[in-house]
Amino acid sequence: MRRYSGQRIAAGIPKPGEKTWRRRKCLRNLRPMILAVVLAGLTLSSAIGADAPADDDMTIAQDLAGMLGDARTVISNNQDLINDPKLGDKHLTGKTVLDQAVERYSKATGVDPRKIDPASRQGRLMRAMMAAIVEVVDDNQATINEEGTGFKGFIPAVFARMVDEAFERLAKGEAYIKVTAPPELVRNRKARPDAWEADIIKTKLLDPSWPRGHPYSATVDTNGRSAFRLMVPEYYGESCLACHGTPKGKMDITGYPKEGGKLDDLGAVISVTLYH
């Protein structure tokens, strides 16, 4: 088995698709979780797709998390194509991935993110996210289109980590997004939760009484600045267990030992920070 080098798994929970990196998503989908919470009557400042002020923190944070999640899904759904060793040019460009992600986002929210007022904070940050998605896919065309190699390692978790880094640069200090996880599940040091994230994961999201799928938000001092922070939990699906299930310690396809996770365990958290 070839261990993927250079672009290691970004968070503790790669989201490869289904077993053997096929079409189904690994982690439980973000947007249906949030919508389910809203329908259950739980308090949430702004449900995705609901009317809200353009610069509302909750709306912006959810939209950024949703767009990242939609783009990860596109990469997940295209794993067969990416890993086809016989095919060179996959025609899976940054524009292609973004178009598919925007289609998913628009279907879920009823809003075309490309039409959000670019003068608003929401529009500015959404454009930074979309530009980051395009940049990462285009920068990795050599990997995606490499002939003679099966598993490329360009899986959703790696893709998300690179998008996070590009977005941070393009957002120019306004916002930050990261796919993290409980500390014991993190496979890449860059995805480790900070002290605040680790505390929320431990005391809130992992608490058996925490409503399933319910995000946590707060305004806290971060890096010496006031910031709105959103933590959105994601859970292992059946396909995740091919790499994160049992037997614990056995090497998975990426060359990492399995964590011994179980279906519906907390596997990842999308953390969004909006600086004030």
BALOBA-1460 file (C-alpha; in Angstrom, 3 decimals):
// residues 276
<rec num="1" residu="m" x="0.000" y="0.000" z="0.000"/>
<rec num="2" residu="r" x="1.343" y="3.425" z="-0.958"/>
<rec num="3" residu="r" x="1.367" y="5.999" z="1.825"/>
<rec num="4" residu="y" x="0.295" y="9.364" z="0.468"/>
<rec num="5" residu="s" x="3.024" y="11.918" z="1.053"/>
<rec num="6" residu="g" x="3.095" y="15.692" z="0.760"/>
<rec num="7" residu="q" x="-0.653" y="16.261" z="1.089"/>
<rec num="8" residu="r" x="-1.582" y="14.298" z="4.188"/>
<rec num="9" residu="i" x="-5.086" y="13.957" z="5.487"/>
<rec num="10" residu="a" x="-6.195" y="17.385" z="6.636"/>
<rec num="11" residu="a" x="-8.400" y="16.535" z="9.574"/>
<rec num="12" residu="g" x="-8.800" y="13.506" z="11.764"/>
<rec num="13" residu="i" x="-11.567" y="12.355" z="9.521"/>
<rec num="14" residu="p" x="-10.965" y="11.995" z="5.839"/>
<rec num="15" residu="k" x="-14.258" y="12.175" z="4.017"/>
<rec num="16" residu="p" x="-13.439" y="9.979" z="1.056"/>
<rec num="17" residu="g" x="-16.852" y="8.939" z="-0.145"/>
<rec num="18" residu="e" x="-17.923" y="5.378" z="0.414"/>
<rec num="19" residu="k" x="-15.851" y="2.274" z="1.098"/>
<rec num="20" residu="t" x="-12.909" y="1.973" z="-1.315"/>
<rec num="21" residu="w" x="-13.416" y="5.666" z="-2.121"/>
<rec num="22" residu="r" x="-16.588" y="5.295" z="-4.154"/>
<rec num="23" residu="r" x="-19.608" y="7.550" z="-4.505"/>
<rec num="24" residu="r" x="-21.362" y="7.791" z="-1.155"/>
<rec num="25" residu="k" x="-20.365" y="10.493" z="1.271"/>
<rec num="26" residu="c" x="-18.458" y="9.526" z="4.378"/>
<rec num="27" residu="l" x="-19.426" y="12.013" z="7.052"/>
<rec num="28" residu="r" x="-23.048" y="12.846" z="7.640"/>
<rec num="29" residu="n" x="-24.090" y="15.773" z="5.451"/>
<rec num="30" residu="l" x="-23.911" y="19.177" z="7.097"/>
<rec num="31" residu="r" x="-26.940" y="21.001" z="5.720"/>
<rec num="32" residu="p" x="-29.613" y="18.334" z="6.402"/>
<rec num="33" residu="m" x="-28.331" y="18.188" z="9.980"/>
<rec num="34" residu="i" x="-28.852" y="21.910" z="10.518"/>
<rec num="35" residu="l" x="-32.229" y="21.897" z="8.812"/>
<rec num="36" residu="a" x="-33.313" y="18.993" z="10.983"/>
<rec num="37" residu="v" x="-32.360" y="20.972" z="14.066"/>
<rec num="38" residu="v" x="-34.447" y="23.909" z="12.912"/>
<rec num="39" residu="l" x="-37.444" y="21.704" z="12.165"/>
<rec num="40" residu="a" x="-37.123" y="20.181" z="15.611"/>
<rec num="41" residu="g" x="-37.625" y="23.615" z="17.101"/>
<rec num="42" residu="l" x="-34.139" y="24.083" z="18.497"/>
<rec num="43" residu="t" x="-32.822" y="27.630" z="18.702"/>
<rec num="44" residu="l" x="-30.682" y="28.637" z="15.759"/>
<rec num="45" residu="s" x="-30.155" y="32.280" z="14.879"/>
<rec num="46" residu="s" x="-30.470" y="31.835" z="11.106"/>
<rec num="47" residu="a" x="-31.338" y="28.585" z="9.367"/>
<rec num="48" residu="i" x="-29.500" y="28.079" z="6.106"/>
<rec num="49" residu="g" x="-31.618" y="29.464" z="3.316"/>
<rec num="50" residu="a" x="-33.709" y="31.648" z="5.600"/>
<rec num="51" residu="d" x="-34.016" y="35.386" z="5.034"/>
<rec num="52" residu="a" x="-31.520" y="37.273" z="7.176"/>
<rec num="53" residu="p" x="-29.460" y="40.456" z="7.068"/>
<rec num="54" residu="a" x="-26.574" y="40.160" z="4.620"/>
<rec num="55" residu="d" x="-23.995" y="40.752" z="7.315"/>
<rec num="56" residu="d" x="-25.520" y="38.503" z="9.982"/>
<rec num="57" residu="d" x="-22.734" y="36.449" z="11.582"/>
<rec num="58" residu="m" x="-24.685" y="33.213" z="11.829"/>
<rec num="59" residu="t" x="-25.880" y="33.381" z="8.238"/>
<rec num="60" residu="i" x="-22.392" y="34.083" z="6.908"/>
<rec num="61" residu="a" x="-20.757" y="31.367" z="8.994"/>
<rec num="62" residu="q" x="-23.341" y="28.768" z="7.985"/>
<rec num="63" residu="d" x="-23.048" y="29.759" z="4.336"/>
<rec num="64" residu="l" x="-19.265" y="29.382" z="4.372"/>
<rec num="65" residu="a" x="-19.529" y="26.000" z="6.064"/>
<rec num="66" residu="g" x="-22.241" y="24.939" z="3.616"/>
<rec num="67" residu="m" x="-20.240" y="25.943" z="0.539"/>
<rec num="68" residu="l" x="-17.153" y="24.131" z="1.801"/>
<rec num="69" residu="g" x="-19.283" y="21.075" z="2.529"/>
<rec num="70" residu="d" x="-20.866" y="21.152" z="-0.930"/>
<rec num="71" residu="a" x="-17.460" y="21.380" z="-2.602"/>
<rec num="72" residu="r" x="-16.172" y="18.462" z="-0.499"/>
<rec num="73" residu="t" x="-19.181" y="16.455" z="-1.645"/>
<rec num="74" residu="v" x="-18.321" y="17.159" z="-5.277"/>
<rec num="75" residu="i" x="-14.769" y="15.903" z="-4.700"/>
<rec num="76" residu="s" x="-16.187" y="12.864" z="-2.895"/>
<rec num="77" residu="n" x="-18.583" y="12.104" z="-5.743"/>
<rec num="78" residu="n" x="-15.733" y="12.281" z="-8.259"/>
<rec num="79" residu="q" x="-13.306" y="9.911" z="-6.506"/>
<rec num="80" residu="d" x="-13.801" y="7.203" z="-9.144"/>
<rec num="81" residu="l" x="-12.913" y="9.701" z="-11.836"/>
<rec num="82" residu="i" x="-9.937" y="11.192" z="-9.982"/>
<rec num="83" residu="n" x="-8.497" y="7.765" z="-9.210"/>
<rec num="84" residu="d" x="-8.934" y="6.321" z="-12.725"/>
<rec num="85" residu="p" x="-5.349" y="5.336" z="-13.682"/>
<rec num="86" residu="k" x="-6.221" y="4.894" z="-17.349"/>
<rec num="87" residu="l" x="-7.635" y="8.353" z="-17.932"/>
<rec num="88" residu="g" x="-5.484" y="11.447" z="-18.298"/>
<rec num="89" residu="d" x="-7.384" y="14.719" z="-18.525"/>
<rec num="90" residu="k" x="-10.420" y="14.301" z="-16.286"/>
<rec num="91" residu="h" x="-11.881" y="17.686" z="-17.267"/>
<rec num="92" residu="l" x="-12.416" y="18.224" z="-13.546"/>
<rec num="93" residu="t" x="-11.313" y="21.831" z="-13.422"/>
<rec num="94" residu="g" x="-11.823" y="24.396" z="-10.696"/>
<rec num="95" residu="k" x="-14.739" y="25.856" z="-12.631"/>
<rec num="96" residu="t" x="-16.345" y="22.433" z="-13.014"/>
<rec num="97" residu="v" x="-16.105" y="21.692" z="-9.291"/>
<rec num="98" residu="l" x="-17.374" y="25.147" z="-8.355"/>
<rec num="99" residu="d" x="-20.304" y="24.926" z="-10.769"/>
<rec num="100" residu="q" x="-21.365" y="21.614" z="-9.226"/>
<rec num="101" residu="a" x="-20.925" y="22.967" z="-5.692"/>
<rec num="102" residu="v" x="-22.932" y="26.098" z="-6.508"/>
<rec num="103" residu="e" x="-25.695" y="23.918" z="-7.954"/>
<rec num="104" residu="r" x="-25.877" y="21.945" z="-4.706"/>
<rec num="105" residu="y" x="-25.745" y="25.101" z="-2.595"/>
<rec num="106" residu="s" x="-28.457" y="26.831" z="-4.644"/>
<rec num="107" residu="k" x="-30.719" y="23.781" z="-4.515"/>
<rec num="108" residu="a" x="-30.431" y="23.614" z="-0.727"/>
<rec num="109" residu="t" x="-30.781" y="27.330" z="-0.018"/>
<rec num="110" residu="g" x="-32.662" y="28.786" z="-2.961"/>
<rec num="111" residu="v" x="-29.860" y="31.340" z="-3.319"/>
<rec num="112" residu="d" x="-27.221" y="31.636" z="-6.049"/>
<rec num="113" residu="p" x="-24.084" y="32.569" z="-4.075"/>
<rec num="114" residu="r" x="-22.644" y="34.307" z="-7.130"/>
<rec num="115" residu="k" x="-25.495" y="36.835" z="-6.950"/>
<rec num="116" residu="i" x="-24.973" y="37.847" z="-3.325"/>
<rec num="117" residu="d" x="-24.079" y="41.533" z="-3.176"/>
<rec num="118" residu="p" x="-20.279" y="41.638" z="-3.513"/>
<rec num="119" residu="a" x="-20.234" y="44.872" z="-1.496"/>
<rec num="120" residu="s" x="-21.621" y="43.043" z="1.537"/>
<rec num="121" residu="r" x="-19.467" y="41.097" z="3.971"/>
<rec num="122" residu="q" x="-21.392" y="37.946" z="3.091"/>
<rec num="123" residu="g" x="-20.787" y="38.419" z="-0.625"/>
<rec num="124" residu="r" x="-17.125" y="39.247" z="-0.134"/>
<rec num="125" residu="l" x="-16.419" y="36.176" z="2.000"/>
<rec num="126" residu="m" x="-18.473" y="33.837" z="-0.185"/>
<rec num="127" residu="r" x="-16.473" y="34.993" z="-3.190"/>
<rec num="128" residu="a" x="-13.279" y="34.305" z="-1.280"/>
<rec num="129" residu="m" x="-14.526" y="30.787" z="-0.541"/>
<rec num="130" residu="m" x="-15.492" y="30.148" z="-4.157"/>
<rec num="131" residu="a" x="-12.160" y="31.501" z="-5.388"/>
<rec num="132" residu="a" x="-10.338" y="29.218" z="-2.937"/>
<rec num="133" residu="i" x="-12.215" y="26.186" z="-4.278"/>
<rec num="134" residu="v" x="-11.277" y="27.020" z="-7.867"/>
<rec num="135" residu="e" x="-7.655" y="27.750" z="-6.940"/>
<rec num="136" residu="v" x="-7.115" y="24.455" z="-5.131"/>
<rec num="137" residu="v" x="-8.598" y="22.288" z="-7.884"/>
<rec num="138" residu="d" x="-6.700" y="24.111" z="-10.619"/>
<rec num="139" residu="d" x="-3.427" y="23.935" z="-8.675"/>
<rec num="140" residu="n" x="-3.806" y="20.154" z="-8.376"/>
<rec num="141" residu="q" x="-4.537" y="19.318" z="-12.011"/>
<rec num="142" residu="a" x="-1.250" y="17.415" z="-12.339"/>
<rec num="143" residu="t" x="-2.285" y="15.106" z="-9.492"/>
<rec num="144" residu="i" x="-5.880" y="14.708" z="-10.654"/>
<rec num="145" residu="n" x="-4.861" y="13.944" z="-14.238"/>
<rec num="146" residu="e" x="-1.867" y="11.694" z="-13.512"/>
<rec num="147" residu="e" x="-2.009" y="8.513" z="-15.581"/>
<rec num="148" residu="g" x="-0.823" y="5.164" z="-14.269"/>
<rec num="149" residu="t" x="-1.663" y="5.950" z="-10.631"/>
<rec num="150" residu="g" x="-4.818" y="4.752" z="-8.941"/>
<rec num="151" residu="f" x="-5.325" y="6.267" z="-5.512"/>
<rec num="152" residu="k" x="-4.221" y="9.887" z="-5.863"/>
<rec num="153" residu="g" x="-4.731" y="11.012" z="-2.279"/>
<rec num="154" residu="f" x="-6.807" y="13.975" z="-3.457"/>
<rec num="155" residu="i" x="-9.640" y="13.107" z="-1.120"/>
<rec num="156" residu="p" x="-12.196" y="15.500" z="0.406"/>
<rec num="157" residu="a" x="-10.268" y="15.967" z="3.662"/>
<rec num="158" residu="v" x="-7.064" y="16.930" z="1.843"/>
<rec num="159" residu="f" x="-9.052" y="19.161" z="-0.503"/>
<rec num="160" residu="a" x="-10.804" y="20.865" z="2.444"/>
<rec num="161" residu="r" x="-7.525" y="21.556" z="4.238"/>
<rec num="162" residu="m" x="-6.076" y="23.223" z="1.163"/>
<rec num="163" residu="v" x="-9.263" y="25.244" z="0.607"/>
<rec num="164" residu="d" x="-9.147" y="26.356" z="4.243"/>
<rec num="165" residu="e" x="-5.602" y="27.654" z="3.756"/>
<rec num="166" residu="a" x="-6.426" y="29.437" z="0.493"/>
<rec num="167" residu="f" x="-9.569" y="30.953" z="1.988"/>
<rec num="168" residu="e" x="-7.679" y="32.316" z="4.988"/>
<rec num="169" residu="r" x="-5.299" y="34.126" z="2.645"/>
<rec num="170" residu="l" x="-8.062" y="35.458" z="0.382"/>
<rec num="171" residu="a" x="-10.236" y="36.546" z="3.320"/>
<rec num="172" residu="k" x="-7.399" y="38.852" z="4.434"/>
<rec num="173" residu="g" x="-7.959" y="38.506" z="8.154"/>
<rec num="174" residu="e" x="-11.755" y="38.758" z="8.096"/>
<rec num="175" residu="a" x="-12.501" y="35.096" z="8.587"/>
<rec num="176" residu="y" x="-11.058" y="31.624" z="9.087"/>
<rec num="177" residu="i" x="-12.486" y="28.158" z="8.492"/>
<rec num="178" residu="k" x="-11.099" y="24.770" z="9.484"/>
<rec num="179" residu="v" x="-12.217" y="21.149" z="9.487"/>
<rec num="180" residu="t" x="-11.076" y="19.831" z="12.829"/>
<rec num="181" residu="a" x="-11.991" y="16.923" z="15.119"/>
<rec num="182" residu="p" x="-11.639" y="15.584" z="18.645"/>
<rec num="183" residu="p" x="-7.878" y="15.721" z="19.341"/>
<rec num="184" residu="e" x="-7.419" y="11.947" z="19.394"/>
<rec num="185" residu="l" x="-8.803" y="11.701" z="15.835"/>
<rec num="186" residu="v" x="-6.711" y="14.410" z="14.210"/>
<rec num="187" residu="r" x="-4.257" y="13.052" z="11.644"/>
<rec num="188" residu="n" x="-2.750" y="16.329" z="10.478"/>
<rec num="189" residu="r" x="-1.272" y="18.790" z="12.956"/>
<rec num="190" residu="k" x="-2.701" y="21.735" z="11.019"/>
<rec num="191" residu="a" x="-6.204" y="20.480" z="11.802"/>
<rec num="192" residu="r" x="-5.739" y="20.261" z="15.555"/>
<rec num="193" residu="p" x="-8.421" y="22.122" z="17.495"/>
<rec num="194" residu="d" x="-7.305" y="25.210" z="19.362"/>
<rec num="195" residu="a" x="-8.011" y="25.476" z="23.088"/>
<rec num="196" residu="w" x="-11.498" y="26.928" z="22.600"/>
<rec num="197" residu="e" x="-12.452" y="24.385" z="19.932"/>
<rec num="198" residu="a" x="-11.154" y="21.489" z="22.026"/>
<rec num="199" residu="d" x="-13.187" y="22.679" z="25.008"/>
<rec num="200" residu="i" x="-16.401" y="23.008" z="22.980"/>
<rec num="201" residu="i" x="-15.889" y="19.584" z="21.419"/>
<rec num="202" residu="k" x="-15.372" y="18.020" z="24.845"/>
<rec num="203" residu="t" x="-17.974" y="19.872" z="26.896"/>
<rec num="204" residu="k" x="-20.674" y="20.403" z="24.260"/>
<rec num="205" residu="l" x="-20.529" y="18.344" z="21.086"/>
<rec num="206" residu="l" x="-19.396" y="15.101" z="22.746"/>
<rec num="207" residu="d" x="-21.840" y="15.452" z="25.636"/>
<rec num="208" residu="p" x="-24.468" y="12.675" z="25.277"/>
<rec num="209" residu="s" x="-27.166" y="15.245" z="26.030"/>
<rec num="210" residu="w" x="-26.091" y="17.554" z="23.183"/>
<rec num="211" residu="p" x="-28.816" y="17.613" z="20.472"/>
<rec num="212" residu="r" x="-27.537" y="15.649" z="17.519"/>
<rec num="213" residu="g" x="-26.372" y="17.828" z="14.666"/>
<rec num="214" residu="h" x="-26.927" y="21.066" z="16.578"/>
<rec num="215" residu="p" x="-24.140" y="23.621" z="15.970"/>
<rec num="216" residu="y" x="-22.610" y="25.647" z="18.764"/>
<rec num="217" residu="s" x="-21.910" y="29.360" z="18.395"/>
<rec num="218" residu="a" x="-20.502" y="32.098" z="20.606"/>
<rec num="219" residu="t" x="-18.764" y="35.452" z="20.450"/>
<rec num="220" residu="v" x="-15.366" y="35.135" z="22.114"/>
<rec num="221" residu="d" x="-11.957" y="36.775" z="22.098"/>
<rec num="222" residu="t" x="-9.745" y="34.980" z="19.572"/>
<rec num="223" residu="n" x="-6.163" y="35.939" z="18.812"/>
<rec num="224" residu="g" x="-6.703" y="39.202" z="20.630"/>
<rec num="225" residu="r" x="-9.841" y="40.087" z="18.654"/>
<rec num="226" residu="s" x="-13.555" y="39.720" z="19.178"/>
<rec num="227" residu="a" x="-14.927" y="36.990" z="16.909"/>
<rec num="228" residu="f" x="-18.115" y="35.091" z="16.189"/>
<rec num="229" residu="r" x="-17.363" y="31.381" z="16.167"/>
<rec num="230" residu="l" x="-19.461" y="28.510" z="14.874"/>
<rec num="231" residu="m" x="-18.822" y="24.797" z="15.432"/>
<rec num="232" residu="v" x="-20.812" y="22.405" z="13.227"/>
<rec num="233" residu="p" x="-20.582" y="18.687" z="14.137"/>
<rec num="234" residu="e" x="-20.333" y="15.918" z="11.548"/>
<rec num="235" residu="y" x="-20.714" y="12.209" z="12.213"/>
<rec num="236" residu="y" x="-19.307" y="8.991" z="10.810"/>
<rec num="237" residu="g" x="-21.377" y="7.316" z="8.130"/>
<rec num="238" residu="e" x="-20.928" y="3.688" z="7.121"/>
<rec num="239" residu="s" x="-18.425" y="4.573" z="4.418"/>
<rec num="240" residu="c" x="-16.208" y="6.362" z="6.962"/>
<rec num="241" residu="l" x="-15.647" y="3.129" z="8.811"/>
<rec num="242" residu="a" x="-13.546" y="1.711" z="5.973"/>
<rec num="243" residu="c" x="-10.794" y="4.009" z="7.239"/>
<rec num="244" residu="h" x="-11.904" y="4.949" z="10.746"/>
<rec num="245" residu="g" x="-13.658" y="1.858" z="11.998"/>
<rec num="246" residu="t" x="-12.422" y="-1.471" z="13.256"/>
<rec num="247" residu="p" x="-10.166" y="-3.204" z="13.863"/>
<rec num="248" residu="k" x="-8.550" y="-0.314" z="15.676"/>
<rec num="249" residu="g" x="-4.905" y="0.099" z="14.690"/>
<rec num="250" residu="k" x="-5.151" y="-1.641" z="11.318"/>
<rec num="251" residu="m" x="-3.704" y="0.466" z="8.491"/>
<rec num="252" residu="d" x="-6.252" y="1.995" z="6.118"/>
<rec num="253" residu="i" x="-5.790" y="2.817" z="2.430"/>
<rec num="254" residu="t" x="-4.116" y="6.146" z="3.253"/>
<rec num="255" residu="g" x="-1.511" y="4.486" z="5.472"/>
<rec num="256" residu="y" x="-2.987" y="5.600" z="8.804"/>
<rec num="257" residu="p" x="-4.126" y="3.305" z="11.614"/>
<rec num="258" residu="k" x="-7.877" y="3.020" z="12.018"/>
<rec num="259" residu="e" x="-9.371" y="4.737" z="15.066"/>
<rec num="260" residu="g" x="-11.964" y="2.091" z="15.929"/>
<rec num="261" residu="g" x="-14.860" y="4.489" z="15.329"/>
<rec num="262" residu="k" x="-18.498" y="3.466" z="15.210"/>
<rec num="263" residu="l" x="-21.425" y="4.561" z="13.083"/>
<rec num="264" residu="d" x="-22.737" y="7.997" z="14.139"/>
<rec num="265" residu="d" x="-19.728" y="8.812" z="16.326"/>
<rec num="266" residu="l" x="-18.627" y="12.441" z="16.150"/>
<rec num="267" residu="g" x="-15.959" y="12.412" z="13.454"/>
<rec num="268" residu="a" x="-15.389" y="16.012" z="12.415"/>
<rec num="269" residu="v" x="-16.278" y="19.601" z="13.188"/>
<rec num="270" residu="i" x="-16.387" y="22.504" z="10.749"/>
<rec num="271" residu="s" x="-15.129" y="25.494" z="12.689"/>
<rec num="272" residu="v" x="-15.809" y="28.986" z="11.332"/>
<rec num="273" residu="t" x="-14.363" y="32.177" z="12.803"/>
<rec num="274" residu="l" x="-15.598" y="35.622" z="11.771"/>
<rec num="275" residu="y" x="-13.523" y="38.438" z="13.194"/>
<rec num="276" residu="h" x="-15.223" y="41.678" z="14.231"/>
